Amino acid sequence: MPTGYGMIGLMKGSTRYATAAVEAVLCLAAPRQRMVDDHMFRARTATGHESTFRLQLFTAPGTRTVAVATQTAGEGMFLANGAERFAAAVWERHFPADSQPPVWIQRQLRDMTTHFPEVFQLVIFAGVHPYRLSQPGWATITPEQLEDLVGLPVATDRGTGYTPPPAEPEPQVSFEVTAVRRLARPRPFRDRLHALGHPLVAPVGTPGTSPARLPYLLLVPRRGLAPGQRHGTGGPRTRTRRRRERRQHGELRLGARRHGRSGPMADPGACHAVQHRPRNRCR
């Protein structure tokens, strides 16, 4: 049969596509036997995580194998998300000598956390390479059509051999010794926003919640100390500004002495009227 069951020209997701997919796969109907019923088939996803599902394989001489996968929530990646990788894993593990992958049919069971319809879905792969499938398309197949395809009833439940995954452990509180200087400031920055009437923390109608003030109010103060900063000193920008002020003050005093007006009674206006050049610090 051609790649993708000969439906490459049809648009995926359309009614014609689904109808043609089911009609094409029903042409493979033949009496088969269930050779494999693995209740905990394991396959790895692209991220390396392991997923499980029930795998039923129906085979007959001279016909194509039909694989039915059934999964419930909590078993890893859903069948709909990992159909390409799961079908390729079954193909490589059970039928490595076949030139075509098995007919892949999946069923996702519903629980409290999922809203998938509990129906059988036929998956068609437009891209077929040895143990590598791509471009999946889905079509709903009824239990009666599936029974006609394999020649006997297909189990619809998860199976008695299903082992639920272990429950995740409860989070435990742990403590670690650290320096006090690494801790955040004791006063939350939101206290300042409450005082200024921030619209995100203040009730509607509170004075001072104008959207024009939002850019200013969203400025979050720096927490903790900057790298290389000591207690009781300003940040790097503050120290640079202080050095610049002291340097400017020294240049003003030098200019005043050159004009004979040094000392505490020097005229500030005369000092500011003098143009000064910055001293060369590379001498």
Secondary structure in CASP SS format (residue, H / E / C, confidence):
PFRMAT SS
TARGET T0000
AUTHOR 0000-0000-0000
METHOD secondary structure of the structure
MODEL  1
M C 1.00
P C 1.00
T H 1.00
G H 1.00
Y H 1.00
G H 1.00
M C 1.00
I C 1.00
G C 1.00
L C 1.00
M C 1.00
K C 1.00
G C 1.00
S C 1.00
T H 1.00
R H 1.00
Y H 1.00
A H 1.00
T H 1.00
A H 1.00
A H 1.00
V H 1.00
E H 1.00
A H 1.00
V H 1.00
L H 1.00
C C 1.00
L C 1.00
A C 1.00
A C 1.00
P C 1.00
R C 1.00
Q E 1.00
R E 1.00
M E 1.00
V E 1.00
D E 1.00
D E 1.00
H E 1.00
M E 1.00
F E 1.00
R E 1.00
A E 1.00
R E 1.00
T C 1.00
A C 1.00
T C 1.00
G C 1.00
H C 1.00
E E 1.00
S E 1.00
T E 1.00
F E 1.00
R E 1.00
L E 1.00
Q E 1.00
L E 1.00
F E 1.00
T E 1.00
A C 1.00
P C 1.00
G C 1.00
T C 1.00
R C 1.00
T C 1.00
V E 1.00
A E 1.00
V E 1.00
A E 1.00
T E 1.00
Q E 1.00
T C 1.00
A C 1.00
G C 1.00
E C 1.00
G C 1.00
M C 1.00
F C 1.00
L C 1.00
A C 1.00
N C 1.00
G C 1.00
A H 1.00
E H 1.00
R H 1.00
F H 1.00
A H 1.00
A H 1.00
A H 1.00
V H 1.00
W H 1.00
E H 1.00
R H 1.00
H H 1.00
F C 1.00
P C 1.00
A C 1.00
D C 1.00
S C 1.00
Q C 1.00
P C 1.00
P C 1.00
V E 1.00
W E 1.00
I E 1.00
Q E 1.00
R E 1.00
Q E 1.00
L C 1.00
R C 1.00
D C 1.00
M C 1.00
T C 1.00
T C 1.00
H C 1.00
F C 1.00
P C 1.00
E C 1.00
V C 1.00
F E 1.00
Q E 1.00
L E 1.00
V E 1.00
I E 1.00
F E 1.00
A E 1.00
G E 1.00
V E 1.00
H E 1.00
P C 1.00
Y C 1.00
R E 1.00
L E 1.00
S E 1.00
Q E 1.00
P E 1.00
G E 1.00
W E 1.00
A E 1.00
T E 1.00
I E 1.00
T C 1.00
P H 1.00
E H 1.00
Q H 1.00
L H 1.00
E H 1.00
D H 1.00
L H 1.00
V H 1.00
G C 1.00
L C 1.00
P C 1.00
V C 1.00
A C 1.00
T C 1.00
D C 1.00
R C 1.00
G C 1.00
T C 1.00
G C 1.00
Y C 1.00
T C 1.00
P C 1.00
P C 1.00
P C 1.00
A C 1.00
E C 1.00
P C 1.00
E C 1.00
P C 1.00
Q C 1.00
V C 1.00
S C 1.00
F C 1.00
E C 1.00
V C 1.00
T C 1.00
A C 1.00
V H 1.00
R H 1.00
R H 1.00
L C 1.00
A C 1.00
R C 1.00
P C 1.00
R C 1.00
P C 1.00
F C 1.00
R H 1.00
D H 1.00
R H 1.00
L H 1.00
H H 1.00
A H 1.00
L H 1.00
G C 1.00
H C 1.00
P C 1.00
L C 1.00
V C 1.00
A C 1.00
P C 1.00
V C 1.00
G C 1.00
T C 1.00
P C 1.00
G C 1.00
T C 1.00
S C 1.00
P H 1.00
A H 1.00
R H 1.00
L H 1.00
P H 1.00
Y H 1.00
L H 1.00
L C 1.00
L C 1.00
V C 1.00
P C 1.00
R C 1.00
R C 1.00
G C 1.00
L C 1.00
A C 1.00
P C 1.00
G C 1.00
Q C 1.00
R C 1.00
H C 1.00
G C 1.00
T C 1.00
G C 1.00
G C 1.00
P H 1.00
R H 1.00
T H 1.00
R H 1.00
T H 1.00
R H 1.00
R H 1.00
R H 1.00
R H 1.00
E H 1.00
R H 1.00
R H 1.00
Q H 1.00
H H 1.00
G H 1.00
E H 1.00
L H 1.00
R H 1.00
L H 1.00
G H 1.00
A H 1.00
R H 1.00
R H 1.00
H C 1.00
G C 1.00
R C 1.00
S C 1.00
G C 1.00
P C 1.00
M C 1.00
A C 1.00
D C 1.00
P H 1.00
G H 1.00
A H 1.00
C H 1.00
H H 1.00
A H 1.00
V C 1.00
Q C 1.00
H C 1.00
R C 1.00
P C 1.00
R C 1.00
N C 1.00
R C 1.00
C C 1.00
R C 1.00
END
